[in-house]
C-alpha cells in the first residue's frame, strides 16, 4: 500500500474516527479499534447498530480517520450482511484477542467499511 494513511496505520491499535452528528451537524471524534484488509479499514461499533456514531454514519456516510498525524476523509459503507459482519468480527478477534472483543463488543450485528483510496 503506497498511501500515507495506510503507512500511518501500520502497527496502530486504534484510530481517531470523526463523524458528523446527524442532528447537530457537529464533528464528533472518538478513538476506535479497527482492522485492515486490502485497501479497506473496517470498524465495528461497540454496541452494534445501537451505537450513536453508527447511526450518524447511516445518515451522513462520510468519516475521517486519523492516526500518527495523518488523516483521511472517505466514504463509510454500513455492512449488515451477517456473513460479512462475522468475517470482520473474526478479524477483530485475530488482532485484539477473542476475550477483548467479547468484553468490549457485546453486539455484533453491523460493521462499517471505509476505503483507503
Buried (B, 14 or more C-beta within 10 A) or exposed (E): EEEBBBEBBEEEEEBEBBBBBBEEEEEBEBEBBBBBEEEBBBBBBBEBEEBBBBBBBBEEBEBBBBBBEBBBEBEBEBBEEEEBBEBBBEBBBEBBEEEEBEEEBEEBBBBBBBEBE
